[in-house]
Amino acid sequence: MTVPNVITVFRFLLVPAVVYWLLTGQQALAFAGFVAAGVSDGVDGFIARHFNQRSKLGAYLDPMADKLLLVSVFVVLGIMGGLPLWLVIAVVSRDALIVFAVILSSVMAQPVEMRPLLVSKANTVAQIVLAAVALGQPAFGLDLGYVLPALVWLTGLLTVASGAAYLVGWLRHMSGYGEGET
């Protein structure tokens, strides 16, 4: 197992800790765990690229660890009232739609190549920033005014746009009208 894969496994192990800290009111620890996961994501990517430690396993595990952390944080914050439920439902539904589409494509012997779209990358950045702000405000007793609501709406719009873009690409791919970018 490569060093980046070990770091990715560490990120998987951070998820239940971050969830636990959130649920037990230890916001500073939850924020620190979230930041540590983000830093470790950058470190494992750097090591994989610069020390030729890329692996097929890592190509699957890395995005799974990121998604598990983000979705877990969004769900817990939604349940606790830190994020609106409509946004949590949109984020989880988009990810479920993508997973379902990839599985269905494979089952139907039309596997689709996953390529992140620009809107999807923007969506991921918005989700990360929103999660960090939603975790950081209570952890440090901050009141950032309209920053959180603005990030909620931006993330909601990007989530819908990204989901729609992937859906259109997948439908094109499955119907044979050009290359899908799902």
Wavefront OBJ file of the C-alpha trace (Angstrom):
o trace
v 0.000 0.000 0.000
v 1.362 3.410 -0.968
v 1.893 6.299 1.463
v -0.918 8.319 -0.193
v -3.298 5.377 0.296
v -2.382 5.166 3.990
v -3.104 8.896 4.324
v -6.443 8.391 2.555
v -7.352 5.593 4.982
v -6.563 8.070 7.778
v -9.169 10.414 6.221
v -11.728 7.610 6.303
v -10.984 7.137 10.001
v -11.412 10.859 10.647
v -15.039 10.781 9.425
v -16.571 9.028 12.465
v -14.431 11.175 14.763
v -15.635 14.411 13.147
v -19.250 13.203 13.296
v -18.832 12.220 16.958
v -17.299 15.569 17.852
v -20.119 17.397 16.111
v -22.815 15.354 17.831
v -21.215 15.814 21.247
v -20.852 19.577 20.883
v -17.085 19.587 20.447
v -17.130 21.999 17.511
v -13.460 22.985 17.762
v -12.385 19.349 17.471
v -14.827 18.785 14.599
v -13.416 21.813 12.790
v -9.840 20.651 13.453
v -10.667 17.170 12.157
v -12.240 18.633 9.037
v -9.197 20.832 8.409
v -6.833 17.897 9.065
v -8.735 15.855 6.482
v -8.410 18.689 3.977
v -4.696 19.075 4.590
v -4.156 15.313 4.360
v -6.015 15.302 1.020
v -3.551 17.840 -0.342
v -0.569 15.996 1.114
v -1.542 12.607 -0.316
v -2.140 14.170 -3.730
v 1.235 15.896 -3.638
v 3.033 12.695 -2.657
v 1.200 10.645 -5.282
v 2.064 13.096 -8.081
v 5.599 14.075 -7.151
v 6.900 10.737 -5.908
v 5.203 8.538 -8.516
v 2.936 6.838 -5.968
v -0.307 6.992 -7.925
v -2.360 3.828 -7.743
v -5.629 2.516 -9.104
v -6.815 1.918 -5.535
v -5.982 5.509 -4.599
v -7.876 6.813 -7.628
v -11.020 5.230 -6.143
v -10.374 5.703 -2.421
v -9.387 9.380 -2.510
v -12.655 10.795 -3.894
v -14.648 8.332 -1.772
v -12.969 9.595 1.407
v -13.626 13.203 0.401
v -17.282 12.539 -0.396
v -17.852 10.516 2.769
v -16.496 13.344 4.903
v -18.430 16.092 3.109
v -21.718 14.189 3.016
v -21.372 13.150 6.667
v -20.671 16.713 7.775
v -23.554 18.069 5.676
v -26.008 15.477 7.044
v -25.015 16.051 10.671
v -25.073 19.834 10.278
v -28.498 19.530 8.626
v -29.862 17.428 11.484
v -28.386 19.841 14.042
v -29.811 22.896 12.249
v -26.446 24.266 11.097
v -27.411 23.892 7.431
v -30.843 23.957 5.817
v -32.311 20.524 5.132
v -33.171 21.420 1.517
v -29.465 21.909 0.823
v -28.474 18.671 2.535
v -31.095 16.801 0.491
v -29.851 18.430 -2.729
v -26.197 17.581 -2.008
v -26.913 13.969 -1.040
v -29.350 13.485 -3.934
v -26.835 14.796 -6.486
v -24.162 12.406 -5.245
v -26.617 9.491 -5.170
v -27.729 10.333 -8.727
v -24.134 10.225 -9.957
v -23.388 6.904 -8.219
v -26.641 5.392 -9.523
v -25.875 6.557 -13.076
v -22.372 5.058 -13.004
v -23.661 1.740 -11.649
v -26.531 1.592 -14.135
v -24.183 2.406 -17.018
v -21.907 -0.455 -16.017
v -24.803 -2.890 -15.574
v -26.064 -1.962 -19.041
v -22.563 -2.569 -20.481
v -22.158 1.117 -21.333
v -19.616 2.186 -18.723
v -19.141 5.888 -18.559
v -15.795 7.602 -18.036
v -15.849 9.882 -15.020
v -14.386 13.313 -15.771
v -14.989 16.151 -13.339
v -16.717 19.114 -14.939
v -15.750 22.715 -14.170
v -19.128 23.305 -12.497
v -18.561 20.180 -10.411
v -15.153 21.425 -9.266
v -16.694 24.780 -8.346
v -19.441 22.915 -6.483
v -16.903 20.917 -4.496
v -14.995 24.079 -3.537
v -18.254 25.752 -2.453
v -19.219 22.699 -0.381
v -15.830 22.625 1.341
v -15.858 26.348 2.108
v -19.460 26.168 3.346
v -18.689 23.188 5.585
v -15.601 24.929 6.986
v -17.558 28.118 7.718
v -20.501 26.199 9.208
v -18.082 24.269 11.430
v -15.850 27.249 12.213
v -18.512 29.764 13.268
v -19.674 27.849 16.374
v -16.172 26.483 17.065
v -14.746 29.980 17.423
v -17.866 31.914 18.390
v -17.854 33.879 15.135
v -20.735 35.705 13.517
v -19.933 36.215 9.863
v -23.259 37.850 9.068
v -24.451 37.056 5.579
v -21.463 34.877 4.640
v -23.119 31.606 5.669
v -26.474 32.301 3.941
v -24.656 33.454 0.791
v -22.557 30.275 0.782
v -25.693 28.177 1.299
v -27.346 29.671 -1.780
v -24.182 29.526 -3.882
v -23.664 25.881 -2.945
v -27.306 25.102 -3.657
v -27.127 26.662 -7.120
v -23.855 24.935 -7.973
v -25.176 21.595 -6.678
v -28.241 21.809 -8.938
v -26.186 23.009 -11.921
v -23.600 20.266 -11.440
v -26.246 17.564 -11.051
v -28.038 18.778 -14.172
v -24.803 18.864 -16.179
v -23.914 15.324 -15.180
v -27.456 14.136 -15.919
v -27.420 15.663 -19.416
v -23.999 14.156 -20.143
v -25.095 10.751 -18.872
v -28.330 10.809 -20.900
v -26.336 11.696 -24.034
v -23.906 8.890 -23.332
v -26.630 6.315 -22.695
v -28.650 7.293 -25.753
v -25.584 7.323 -28.020
v -25.659 11.049 -28.843
v -21.995 11.773 -28.334
v -19.626 11.388 -25.484
v -21.147 11.946 -22.050
v -19.075 13.618 -19.384
v -20.508 11.858 -16.432
l 1 2 3 4 5 6 7 8 9 10 11 12 13 14 15 16 17 18 19 20 21 22 23 24 25 26 27 28 29 30 31 32 33 34 35 36 37 38 39 40 41 42 43 44 45 46 47 48 49 50 51 52 53 54 55 56 57 58 59 60 61 62 63 64 65 66 67 68 69 70 71 72 73 74 75 76 77 78 79 80 81 82 83 84 85 86 87 88 89 90 91 92 93 94 95 96 97 98 99 100 101 102 103 104 105 106 107 108 109 110 111 112 113 114 115 116 117 118 119 120 121 122 123 124 125 126 127 128 129 130 131 132 133 134 135 136 137 138 139 140 141 142 143 144 145 146 147 148 149 150 151 152 153 154 155 156 157 158 159 160 161 162 163 164 165 166 167 168 169 170 171 172 173 174 175 176 177 178 179 180 181 182
